[in-house]
Amino acid sequence: MTTVANLNEFIKVIDNEKMMHMMMMNGDETTRAMDALFEEMMGDACGNGRCGAFALARNPRERTNGRTRDIGVRDVRVEETKRGYLITASAPGVKASDVEATVETDASANAALRVKVNGKNYDLALPMKYLDTSVAPKASCIDGVLRVAILKKTPSTFEIPVSDEYVDSDMHVDDDTSSITLRVPGFGARDITVTLHKPEDVLTVKGQSKHGFGTFTKTFKNLPAAIETQHISAACAHGILTIKLADPDEITPLDIVVSNVALDERALANKVVLFRRAVPGTSADKITCALSADRVLKIEAKTAQTHASVAIAVPRDVDYSTIQAACAHGILTVMAERDASANASRSVRVEVSGEHIAALIEPSKATPASLDAAQPFPSVAGQDNNAAVITVDGVTIEDVPM
């Protein structure tokens, strides 16, 4: 089957016999046959119902004056530039008022663009760590073309000071994931640069010896998304470079008093039960309960006959400041309340314009020299603090600032 790119090519490749056969039908039959042939020949162009990253169902259709028309979304294309993401889709028969768009994020660092057209949802997963959620995305639906423009965070670099203090690695019992040790003979603290790149969460280490020992570069990826400069320290002495990475989610250690008053069983229904076990013969004063900085709850029971301990990882959605422990009638219970903000999601409504084309342009920053090669618009004809005049295929339009 031949794939066609536009209506003119479609008309050229129609078989004469099929055309003659359709012309002999009545009006409705001709319309249905033309639509069926068009869908058959254009199927490959839209991936048979799956376009880009959107999972698309069959386009809904409606009849108007004896003819059918598409009222859904198809041919979705996602274009990434240095400034952001531009999502473009064909939406024949759709007006701006027919479209609802939101960007939804949750506490698990997930993000998605949700577009609702005439009651039907189309979802697209987005890389949340790169999105600039402080700026509302833009959207437009003009002449059957749906566009959504979402800005990225501005890339930033932060240099980590390197001290010349010696760090004895044998004195540290931290996991390997909390520190990086490199042997760099011939390099001193002044020869080494440690840089944190955001939002990529990448750490680069560069060395240039002032004593003729050459240069080196090391890159460490997949750092925790919440890590900042205050969580990183570096020291180089005696040819050993040590970089320490603190847990960005570290909390203040907490000692929990174990009560000898039985907890109300009805209260447990609305709590998170972290630990519950029968401990016959053990009183509350024989039990200690402590929460470490890495959210590990350690419970110890010491009696004349036994010494037992257990460690429990406290879930991230638990409010650790509300942890309670009680040992009464031979039952030890440790419970807490959920942190309502831990699972909170955020939804940003995107205004869909029927007049101004959505674009990845920031008038206060964008200049012809700074625009990347993959820019959605070929040129910027002019700009001011309120609007940018841009040229698209020889047509000048005025773009609303982000």
Backbone hydrogen bonds in HBPLUS format (Angstrom, degrees):
<---DONOR---> <-ACCEPTOR-->    atom                        ^
c    i                          cat <-CA-CA->   ^        H-A-AA   ^      H-
h    n   atom  resd res      DA  || num        DHA   H-A  angle D-A-AA Bond
n    s   type  num  typ     dist DA aas  dist angle  dist       angle   num
A0010-PHE N   A0006-ASN O   3.12 MM   4  6.36 152.9  2.19 144.0 152.4     1
A0011-ILE N   A0007-LEU O   2.91 MM   4  6.21 155.5  1.97 153.0 157.7     2
A0012-LYS N   A0008-ASN O   3.14 MM   4  6.42 152.2  2.22 143.3 150.8     3
A0013-VAL N   A0009-GLU O   3.11 MM   4  6.37 147.1  2.22 150.5 157.7     4
A0019-MET N   A0015-ASP O   3.04 MM   4  6.34 160.2  2.08 155.2 161.1     5
A0020-MET N   A0016-ASN O   2.88 MM   4  6.13 163.6  1.91 153.5 157.5     6
A0021-HIS N   A0017-GLU O   2.87 MM   4  6.06 155.6  1.93 147.2 154.4     7
A0022-MET N   A0018-LYS O   2.95 MM   4  6.18 155.0  2.02 148.3 154.5     8
A0023-MET N   A0019-MET O   2.96 MM   4  6.19 150.1  2.05 148.6 157.1     9
A0024-MET N   A0021-HIS O   3.27 MM   3  5.40 141.0  2.43  97.2 107.6    10
A0025-MET N   A0022-MET O   3.09 MM   3  5.30 155.3  2.15 105.7 113.3    11
A0030-THR N   A0026-ASN O   2.91 MM   4  6.08 157.2  1.96 156.8 163.8    12
A0031-THR N   A0027-GLY O   3.00 MM   4  6.27 158.5  2.05 149.5 155.1    13
A0032-ARG N   A0028-ASP O   2.97 MM   4  6.26 163.7  2.00 153.8 157.3    14
A0033-ALA N   A0029-GLU O   2.93 MM   4  6.07 160.8  1.96 148.8 154.4    15
A0034-MET N   A0030-THR O   2.90 MM   4  6.07 163.1  1.93 152.8 157.3    16
A0035-ASP N   A0031-THR O   2.96 MM   4  6.14 162.9  1.98 150.1 155.0    17
A0036-ALA N   A0032-ARG O   2.89 MM   4  6.05 160.9  1.92 148.7 154.1    18
A0037-LEU N   A0033-ALA O   2.92 MM   4  6.11 161.6  1.96 150.9 155.5    19
A0038-PHE N   A0034-MET O   2.89 MM   4  6.04 159.3  1.94 149.3 155.6    20
A0039-GLU N   A0035-ASP O   2.91 MM   4  6.12 165.2  1.93 153.3 156.8    21
A0040-GLU N   A0036-ALA O   2.95 MM   4  6.10 153.9  2.02 143.4 151.0    22
A0041-MET N   A0037-LEU O   3.00 MM   4  6.18 160.4  2.04 150.5 154.6    23
A0042-MET N   A0038-PHE O   2.88 MM   4  5.94 143.3  2.02 147.1 157.7    24
A0043-GLY N   A0039-GLU O   3.00 MM   4  5.65 111.8  2.48 138.1 149.0    25
A0045-ALA N   A0042-MET O   3.10 MM   3  5.43 127.0  2.40 105.7 119.0    26
A0046-CYS N   A0043-GLY O   3.24 MM   3  5.64 145.0  2.36 106.6 115.5    27
A0048-ASN N   A0043-GLY O   3.00 MM   5  5.10 166.8  2.02 152.4 148.0    28
A0047-GLY N   A0044-ASP O   3.13 MM   3  4.99 167.0  2.15 104.2 107.4    29
A0050-ARG N   A0047-GLY O   3.27 MM   3  5.09 156.7  2.33  99.9 106.8    30
A0071-ILE N   A0060-PRO O   3.05 MM  11  5.75 157.5  2.10 162.1 156.8    31
A0062-GLU N   A0069-ARG O   3.28 MM   7  5.80 154.0  2.35 150.2 156.8    32
A0069-ARG N   A0062-GLU O   3.02 MM   7  5.80 140.1  2.18 151.9 164.1    33
A0064-THR N   A0067-ARG O   2.59 MM   3  5.24 157.6  1.64 156.1 163.0    34
A0067-ARG N   A0064-THR O   3.03 MM   3  5.24 160.6  2.07 109.4 115.7    35
A0074-ARG N   A0090-SER O   2.90 MM  16  5.25 154.3  1.96 152.8 160.1    36
A0090-SER N   A0074-ARG O   2.82 MM  16  5.25 151.3  1.90 162.5 164.1    37
A0077-ARG N   A0088-THR O   2.74 MM  11  5.22 157.8  1.79 161.0 167.9    38
A0088-THR N   A0077-ARG O   2.87 MM  11  5.22 167.3  1.89 156.9 160.7    39
A0079-GLU N   A0086-LEU O   2.88 MM   7  5.11 166.3  1.90 146.1 150.8    40
A0086-LEU N   A0079-GLU O   2.81 MM   7  5.11 168.7  1.82 155.6 159.6    41
A0081-THR N   A0084-GLY O   2.84 MM   3  5.32 173.7  1.85 168.4 169.8    42
A0152-LYS N   A0083-ARG O   2.77 MM  69  5.62 157.6  1.82 143.1 138.9    43
A0085-TYR N   A0150-ILE O   2.79 MM  65  5.22 158.5  1.84 155.0 160.4    44
A0150-ILE N   A0085-TYR O   2.90 MM  65  5.22 167.3  1.92 156.1 160.4    45
A0087-ILE N   A0148-VAL O   2.84 MM  61  5.08 168.1  1.85 157.2 159.2    46
A0148-VAL N   A0087-ILE O   2.83 MM  61  5.08 149.7  1.92 146.2 154.7    47
A0089-ALA N   A0146-LEU O   2.84 MM  57  5.14 149.9  1.93 152.2 158.2    48
A0146-LEU N   A0089-ALA O   2.88 MM  57  5.14 160.8  1.91 155.0 158.5    49
A0091-ALA N   A0144-GLY O   2.70 MM  53  4.68 169.4  1.71 142.7 141.0    50
A0094-VAL N   A0091-ALA O   3.18 MM   3  5.55 156.3  2.23 136.1 134.2    51
A0098-ASP N   A0095-LYS O   2.91 MM   3  5.26 151.7  1.99 108.9 118.1    52
A0099-VAL N   A0096-ALA O   3.16 MM   3  5.48 163.1  2.19 111.0 116.3    53
A0118-ASN N   A0098-ASP O   3.30 MM  20  5.70 163.3  2.33 154.2 154.5    54
A0100-GLU N   A0116-LYS O   2.85 MM  16  4.96 153.7  1.92 144.8 152.8    55
A0116-LYS N   A0100-GLU O   2.68 MM  16  4.96 168.3  1.69 160.0 163.2    56
A0350-VAL N   A0101-ALA O   2.75 MM 249  5.17 169.5  1.76 150.9 147.9    57
A0102-THR N   A0114-ARG O   2.96 MM  12  5.34 155.0  2.02 148.6 156.7    58
A0114-ARG N   A0102-THR O   2.85 MM  12  5.34 173.8  1.86 164.6 166.7    59
A0103-VAL N   A0348-VAL O   2.89 MM 245  5.17 154.3  1.96 142.2 149.9    60
A0348-VAL N   A0103-VAL O   2.88 MM 245  5.17 167.7  1.89 146.2 150.2    61
A0104-GLU N   A0112-ALA O   2.89 MM   8  5.38 162.5  1.92 161.4 163.2    62
A0112-ALA N   A0104-GLU O   2.90 MM   8  5.38 143.8  2.03 147.5 158.6    63
A0105-THR N   A0346-ARG O   2.79 MM 241  5.16 161.0  1.82 152.8 159.5    64
A0346-ARG N   A0105-THR O   2.71 MM 241  5.16 160.8  1.75 146.6 152.5    65
A0106-ASP N   A0110-ASN O   3.10 MM   4  5.62 142.7  2.25 150.6 155.3    66
A0109-ALA N   A0106-ASP O   3.33 MM   3  5.88 141.9  2.48 119.8 119.5    67
A0126-LEU N   A0111-ALA O   2.93 MM  15  5.23 165.4  1.95 135.7 132.9    68
A0113-LEU N   A0124-LEU O   2.80 MM  11  5.12 162.2  1.83 151.9 154.0    69
A0124-LEU N   A0113-LEU O   2.92 MM  11  5.12 142.0  2.06 143.9 154.3    70
A0115-VAL N   A0122-TYR O   2.86 MM   7  5.13 174.9  1.86 156.4 157.6    71
A0122-TYR N   A0115-VAL O   2.73 MM   7  5.13 142.9  1.86 150.0 162.2    72
A0117-VAL N   A0120-LYS O   2.84 MM   3  5.22 157.4  1.89 152.3 150.7    73
A0120-LYS N   A0117-VAL O   3.00 MM   3  5.22 165.0  2.03 113.2 118.0    74
A0130-TYR N   A0127-PRO O   3.10 MM   3  5.90 155.9  2.16 123.8 129.8    75
A0131-LEU N   A0128-MET O   3.03 MM   3  5.18 146.4  2.15 106.1 116.1    76
A0153-LYS N   A0130-TYR O   2.72 MM  23  5.57 148.8  1.81 146.2 151.5    77
A0132-ASP N   A0151-LEU O   3.11 MM  19  5.72 167.9  2.13 137.9 134.8    78
A0135-VAL N   A0132-ASP O   3.31 MM   3  5.99 170.2  2.32 116.7 119.7    79
A0138-LYS N   A0149-ALA O   3.00 MM  11  5.20 163.4  2.03 149.8 154.0    80
A0149-ALA N   A0138-LYS O   2.76 MM  11  5.20 164.4  1.79 151.1 156.4    81
A0353-SER N   A0139-ALA O   2.91 MM 214  6.17 172.3  1.91 132.4 131.4    82
A0140-SER N   A0147-ARG O   2.87 MM   7  5.29 150.7  1.95 150.1 155.1    83
A0147-ARG N   A0140-SER O   2.84 MM   7  5.29 164.9  1.86 157.6 160.5    84
A0141-CYS N   A0353-SER O   2.94 MM 212  6.32 152.9  2.01 162.8 166.4    85
A0142-ILE N   A0145-VAL O   3.08 MM   3  5.42 147.0  2.20 148.5 144.4    86
A0145-VAL N   A0142-ILE O   3.03 MM   3  5.42 151.4  2.11 113.0 121.5    87
A0156-SER N   A0198-LYS O   2.76 MM  42  5.22 167.9  1.78 159.5 160.6    88
A0198-LYS N   A0156-SER O   2.91 MM  42  5.22 167.4  1.92 151.5 155.8    89
A0158-PHE N   A0196-LEU O   2.85 MM  38  5.08 150.6  1.94 144.5 153.9    90
A0196-LEU N   A0158-PHE O   2.76 MM  38  5.08 167.8  1.77 151.7 153.9    91
A0160-ILE N   A0194-VAL O   2.73 MM  34  5.29 171.9  1.74 155.1 158.0    92
A0163-SER N   A0234-ALA O   3.03 MM  71  6.37 166.0  2.05 140.8 137.2    93
A0236-CYS N   A0163-SER O   2.84 MM  73  6.26 158.9  1.89 159.2 161.6    94
A0171-MET N   A0168-ASP O   3.08 MM   3  5.70 159.4  2.12 116.6 122.8    95
A0172-HIS N   A0169-SER O   3.22 MM   3  5.48 165.8  2.24 109.6 113.9    96
A0178-SER N   A0175-ASP O   3.05 MM   3  5.64 164.0  2.07 116.7 121.8    97
A0179-SER N   A0176-ASP O   3.35 MM   3  5.58 165.6  2.37 107.5 111.8    98
A0245-LEU N   A0178-SER O   2.80 MM  67  4.95 171.6  1.81 138.1 140.2    99
A0180-ILE N   A0243-ILE O   2.72 MM  63  4.97 153.7  1.78 147.8 156.7   100
A0243-ILE N   A0180-ILE O   2.77 MM  63  4.97 165.1  1.80 151.6 156.9   101
A0182-LEU N   A0241-LEU O   2.84 MM  59  5.08 162.6  1.87 150.1 156.2   102
A0241-LEU N   A0182-LEU O   2.82 MM  59  5.08 174.2  1.83 161.1 162.3   103
A0184-VAL N   A0239-GLY O   2.71 MM  55  4.75 155.0  1.77 133.9 139.2   104
A0187-PHE N   A0184-VAL O   3.10 MM   3  5.69 152.3  2.18 143.4 142.9   105
A0191-ASP N   A0188-GLY O   2.98 MM   3  5.27 150.1  2.07 108.0 117.5   106
A0192-ILE N   A0189-ALA O   3.46 MM   3  5.65 167.0  2.48 105.7 109.4   107
A0208-GLN N   A0191-ASP O   2.87 MM  17  5.22 158.9  1.91 149.1 155.8   108
A0193-THR N   A0206-LYS O   2.77 MM  13  5.19 160.9  1.80 155.6 161.9   109
A0206-LYS N   A0193-THR O   2.89 MM  13  5.19 166.7  1.90 153.6 158.1   110
A0195-THR N   A0204-THR O   2.92 MM   9  5.28 164.5  1.94 154.7 159.8   111
A0204-THR N   A0195-THR O   2.92 MM   9  5.28 162.5  1.95 153.3 158.1   112
A0197-HIS N   A0202-VAL O   2.80 MM   5  5.16 164.9  1.82 162.5 166.4   113
A0201-ASP N   A0197-HIS O   2.83 MM   4  5.62 125.1  2.13 141.1 155.0   114
A0202-VAL N   A0197-HIS O   3.23 MM   5  5.16 155.0  2.30 136.9 143.9   115
A0223-LEU N   A0201-ASP O   3.30 MM  22  5.32 163.2  2.33 159.0 154.1   116
A0203-LEU N   A0220-PHE O   2.83 MM  17  5.04 170.3  1.84 152.8 155.9   117
A0220-PHE N   A0203-LEU O   2.75 MM  17  5.04 161.3  1.78 155.9 161.9   118
A0205-VAL N   A0218-LYS O   2.75 MM  13  5.03 165.1  1.78 154.7 157.7   119
A0218-LYS N   A0205-VAL O   2.78 MM  13  5.03 155.5  1.84 148.1 156.0   120
A0207-GLY N   A0216-PHE O   2.88 MM   9  5.15 162.6  1.91 148.1 149.6   121
A0216-PHE N   A0207-GLY O   2.99 MM   9  5.15 143.8  2.12 137.9 141.3   122
A0209-SER N   A0214-GLY O   2.99 MM   5  5.66 163.9  2.02 178.7 173.9   123
A0227-ILE N   A0224-PRO O   3.07 MM   3  5.48 166.1  2.09 116.2 120.4   124
A0231-HIS N   A0228-GLU O   2.99 MM   3  5.57 157.9  2.04 116.2 123.3   125
A0232-ILE N   A0229-THR O   3.10 MM   3  5.40 168.1  2.11 114.4 117.7   126
A0246-ALA N   A0231-HIS O   2.74 MM  15  4.85 173.6  1.75 156.0 156.5   127
A0233-SER N   A0244-LYS O   3.09 MM  11  5.31 152.6  2.17 145.2 152.0   128
A0244-LYS N   A0233-SER O   2.83 MM  11  5.31 155.1  1.89 151.4 159.4   129
A0235-ALA N   A0242-THR O   2.94 MM   7  5.38 149.0  2.04 147.2 157.2   130
A0242-THR N   A0235-ALA O   2.82 MM   7  5.38 169.5  1.83 166.9 170.1   131
A0237-ALA N   A0240-ILE O   3.09 MM   3  5.51 154.2  2.16 146.8 147.9   132
A0240-ILE N   A0237-ALA O   3.06 MM   3  5.51 153.4  2.14 113.5 121.3   133
A0250-GLU N   A0247-ASP O   3.05 MM   3  5.22 156.7  2.11 117.3 117.0   134
A0251-ILE N   A0293-ALA O   3.01 MM  42  4.76 167.3  2.03 133.0 136.8   135
A0254-LEU N   A0291-LEU O   2.85 MM  37  4.98 160.0  1.89 142.6 149.3   136
A0291-LEU N   A0254-LEU O   2.67 MM  37  4.98 169.8  1.68 157.6 161.4   137
A0256-ILE N   A0289-CYS O   2.84 MM  33  5.31 167.0  1.86 153.7 155.9   138
A0259-SER N   A0325-ALA O   2.91 MM  66  6.19 167.5  1.93 141.3 137.1   139
A0327-CYS N   A0259-SER O   2.76 MM  68  6.20 160.2  1.79 169.0 170.2   140
A0267-ALA N   A0264-ASP O   2.93 MM   3  5.36 137.1  2.12 108.4 120.3   141
A0268-LEU N   A0265-GLU O   3.20 MM   3  5.42 143.8  2.33 101.8 111.5   142
A0270-ASN N   A0267-ALA O   3.37 MM   3  5.97 149.7  2.46 112.6 118.5   143
A0271-LYS N   A0268-LEU O   3.17 MM   3  5.02 167.8  2.19 106.0 108.8   144
A0272-VAL N   A0336-ALA O   2.77 MM  64  5.28 178.3  1.77 166.4 167.0   145
A0336-ALA N   A0272-VAL O   2.97 MM  64  5.28 142.5  2.11 137.4 149.3   146
A0274-LEU N   A0334-VAL O   2.81 MM  60  5.50 136.1  2.00 140.2 153.6   147
A0275-PHE N   A0334-VAL O   3.20 MM  59  5.05 155.5  2.26 141.4 139.9   148
A0334-VAL N   A0275-PHE O   2.77 MM  59  5.05 154.9  1.83 157.2 156.6   149
A0277-ARG N   A0332-LEU O   3.00 MM  55  5.46 152.5  2.08 147.6 156.5   150
A0332-LEU N   A0277-ARG O   2.92 MM  55  5.46 176.5  1.92 164.0 162.8   151
A0279-VAL N   A0330-GLY O   2.74 MM  51  4.97 157.3  1.79 131.7 138.8   152
A0282-THR N   A0279-VAL O   3.14 MM   3  5.75 148.2  2.25 145.8 144.3   153
A0286-LYS N   A0283-SER O   3.10 MM   3  5.58 160.4  2.14 113.9 120.1   154
A0287-ILE N   A0284-ALA O   3.17 MM   3  5.51 165.3  2.19 115.2 117.6   155
A0302-LYS N   A0286-LYS O   2.96 MM  16  5.44 165.9  1.98 158.3 160.2   156
A0288-THR N   A0300-GLU O   2.91 MM  12  5.30 156.7  1.97 148.5 156.3   157
A0300-GLU N   A0288-THR O   2.97 MM  12  5.30 163.1  2.00 148.7 153.7   158
A0290-ALA N   A0298-LYS O   3.05 MM   8  5.41 160.6  2.09 146.7 152.8   159
A0298-LYS N   A0290-ALA O   2.83 MM   8  5.41 168.0  1.84 167.1 167.6   160
A0292-SER N   A0296-VAL O   2.96 MM   4  5.32 168.5  1.97 144.3 146.6   161
A0295-ARG N   A0292-SER O   3.10 MM   3  5.40 146.0  2.22 120.4 118.5   162
A0314-VAL N   A0295-ARG O   2.88 MM  19  5.51 173.1  1.89 169.6 171.4   163
A0297-LEU N   A0312-ILE O   2.62 MM  15  4.95 168.3  1.64 160.9 157.0   164
A0312-ILE N   A0297-LEU O   2.73 MM  15  4.95 157.2  1.78 142.5 150.6   165
A0299-ILE N   A0310-VAL O   2.86 MM  11  5.36 169.1  1.87 164.5 167.5   166
A0310-VAL N   A0299-ILE O   2.89 MM  11  5.36 147.2  2.00 149.6 159.3   167
A0301-ALA N   A0308-ALA O   2.80 MM   7  5.29 165.1  1.83 159.1 161.7   168
A0308-ALA N   A0301-ALA O   2.97 MM   7  5.29 159.4  2.02 151.9 156.6   169
A0303-THR N   A0306-THR O   2.89 MM   3  5.24 174.9  1.89 161.8 160.1   170
A0318-VAL N   A0315-PRO O   3.25 MM   3  5.68 151.9  2.34 117.7 117.6   171
A0339-ASP N   A0317-ASP O   2.73 MM  22  5.20 171.5  1.74 132.0 135.1   172
A0319-ASP N   A0337-GLU O   2.93 MM  18  5.76 162.3  1.96 152.4 158.2   173
A0322-THR N   A0319-ASP O   3.01 MM   3  5.80 167.6  2.02 125.1 129.1   174
A0323-ILE N   A0320-TYR O   3.36 MM   3  5.55 167.0  2.38 113.4 112.9   175
A0324-GLN N   A0335-MET O   2.76 MM  11  5.42 162.9  1.79 161.9 166.8   176
A0335-MET N   A0324-GLN O   2.89 MM  11  5.42 154.7  1.95 151.9 160.1   177
A0326-ALA N   A0333-THR O   2.93 MM   7  5.46 153.7  2.00 154.6 162.9   178
A0333-THR N   A0326-ALA O   2.88 MM   7  5.46 165.1  1.90 162.0 167.1   179
A0328-ALA N   A0331-ILE O   3.14 MM   3  5.52 148.7  2.24 148.6 146.3   180
A0331-ILE N   A0328-ALA O   3.10 MM   3  5.52 153.8  2.17 113.2 120.4   181
A0342-ALA N   A0339-ASP O   3.03 MM   3  5.45 149.0  2.13 110.9 120.1   182
A0344-ALA N   A0341-SER O   3.31 MM   3  4.91 161.7  2.34  95.7 100.5   183
A0365-LYS N   A0362-GLU O   2.91 MM   3  5.57 153.6  1.98 123.7 131.6   184
A0366-ALA N   A0362-GLU O   2.72 MM   4  5.48 178.4  1.72 169.4 168.8   185
A0370-SER N   A0367-THR O   2.96 MM   3  5.28 132.3  2.19 109.0 122.0   186
A0371-LEU N   A0367-THR O   3.17 MM   4  6.32 131.8  2.42 158.3 171.6   187
A0375-GLN N   A0372-ASP O   3.17 MM   3  5.57 145.7  2.29 121.7 120.4   188
A0381-ALA N   A0389-VAL O   3.05 MM   8  5.67 126.0  2.35 136.7 151.0   189
A0382-GLY N   A0389-VAL O   3.17 MM   7  5.12 143.4  2.31 152.9 146.2   190
A0389-VAL N   A0382-GLY O   2.94 MM   7  5.12 148.6  2.04 129.2 139.0   191
A0384-ASP N   A0387-ALA O   3.02 MM   3  5.68 142.6  2.16 157.1 168.7   192
A0388-ALA N   A0399-ASP O   3.31 MM  11  5.30 169.3  2.32 147.4 150.6   193
A0399-ASP N   A0388-ALA O   2.80 MM  11  5.30 177.7  1.81 166.4 165.6   194
A0390-ILE N   A0397-ILE O   2.96 MM   7  5.62 157.6  2.01 164.5 170.4   195
A0397-ILE N   A0390-ILE O   2.92 MM   7  5.62 165.8  1.94 167.2 171.7   196
A0392-VAL N   A0395-VAL O   2.86 MM   3  5.17 172.1  1.87 146.6 146.9   197
A0395-VAL N   A0392-VAL O   2.87 MM   3  5.17 165.2  1.89 117.6 121.8   198
